Amino acid sequence: MASSPKASADPIDARMVRKLADILTDTGLTEIEVEHNGLKIRVARSLTIQAQVAPSSYAPAAHAPAAPAAEAAPAAPAAPRGDTVNSPMVGTVYLQPQPGADPFVKIGDTVQAGQTLMIVEAMKTMNPIPAPKGGKVVEILIEDGQPVEFGEPLIVLE
């Protein structure tokens, strides 16, 4: 019975947390949550994804030596077109608050910092994605109802 009071005093099982962390590593998931007997444990990790930007910035450089003036000038504005808003989680993206409603934003709209750009549904929870800064919507990189990964670019603000 000595182990029973200890278990109720510290309901978090470190071994369970380590097992969940191992599952994240083995499967490549970014978060996992389990609930058992009223105890909910969520383990998440952050990833920095920069690989999607690197190929586009390296591709023009390969052509630059052949025709530096012709290739470098058009390619340079395309890369820094604006600031990309990336998905903070894995889920399904929705561009409007409910089916049939107007979208939160359209290309050409001016948005304020904190304004909802879209929703990402994750684990049956609707998560609004706010604008990190004010600006103009220059590109929407995803479609309504599309599954998205953590760090995936969603929208470009200028």
N, C-alpha and C positions, 0 to 999 in steps of 0.2 A: 504494500500500500504506500510505501515511501515514494514510489515513482508516480503515483497518481496525483498527489498535491504538487509535485514538481511540474508535471505536464500542464496542470491548470494554471500555475503561476506563469509559465512561459509557453503560450500556445503556439508560438512559431517554431516549427521544426526546421532547424538549419539544414538537415540532410535533404528535406523536401525542397528547400530553396535551391540548394546545390544541384539536385536532380533536374529541377526546372531550368536552371541556367545551362546545364549540360544539354538539355533538349533544344534550347535556343541555338546553341553552338552547332549541334549535330544537324539540325534541320534548316538552319539559316533564317529562322523566324526572328522577328524583332521584338515580339512580346508574347507572353503566355499568361493566362490567368486560370486558377482553379479555385473551386469553392467546395468545402467539405465541413459538415456539421457547423455551419454558420461562420466558419473562418474562411476568408477570401485572401488568397496570395496572388499577387501580380508581379511578374518579373519582366522587365523590359530593358532593352539596350538601344543605344543610339548609334547610328551609322552615318558617316559622312561620305556622301556619294559625289565624286567629282569626275568620274569617268565619262559621263555624258557630255561634259563641256570639253574635255580634253581632245576627243577625236576631231571636233569641228575646228578647234583652234590649231591643231597640228596639220590638218589637211591643206589649208591655204599655204602654209609655210613650205610644203613640199613643192608647190607650183611656183612659189615666189622667186626662186633663183632663175627660172626660165624666162619669166616676164615680170620683173619686180613692179613696174608701174601699173601694168594692166591687171594683174591678179591681186595684188595686195590692197589696192584702193577699194574695190567692191567687196572683198571678203572682210575687211576690217570693220565696217559698220554693221555687218550682219551678226557678228559674234556679240558685241556689247550693245545689242539693240535695246536692252532694258534689264530690269531686275526680275529674275525668275522666282515665282512663289512655288515652293515644293510641297508635296504632300507630307504632313507630319506623321502619317500612319498608313498602314495597309487597310484598304477598304474599297468601297464603291463610291464613285463621285456622282453627285447630282448638281446640276447647274441651276435648278430652280427649287423653291421651297416645297412645292408639291406638284404632282403631275398636272400638266395643262396650264400651270401658272407661268407668268413671265420669268425669264432667267434673272438671277441676281445681278449679273453684269453682262454687257455685250461689248464686242470690239469697238473701240472708240469712246466708251464711257469714261468719265473722270470719276475716280473713287477717292474716298477719304481714308486715312489710316484707321484701322479697326472695322471698316465696313465689311460685311460678309460678301465674299466673292463666290462661294459655293459651299456645299456640304459634303463631307466624307462620312459615309456610314461604316462604322466598325463595330462589330459585335452587337448589332441591333441598336446602336446608339448613334444619333445624328450629331456630328461634330462640325460646327460652322468653321470655315477657314477664313480668317480675317485678313484684310490687306495690311501688310506690315508697314506700309507708308502710303501717303497719298500719291496719285499719279493717274496716268491714262492707260487703259487696257489696250495693249497693242496686239496681243495674240492669246488665244485660248488653245492650249495644247492637247486637251482631252475632249472626249465626247460624253454626253449625258449617259449615266448608267455604266460607264466604263470602270472596270476594276483598276485600282492603282496600287503601286508599291510605295513603301517608305522612301522618301527622298525624290520621288518621280516629279519632274516639272509639270505644273498644272497650268500656269498662266504667266504672262510676261507683262510687267508694268513699266512704264517709261516716265 
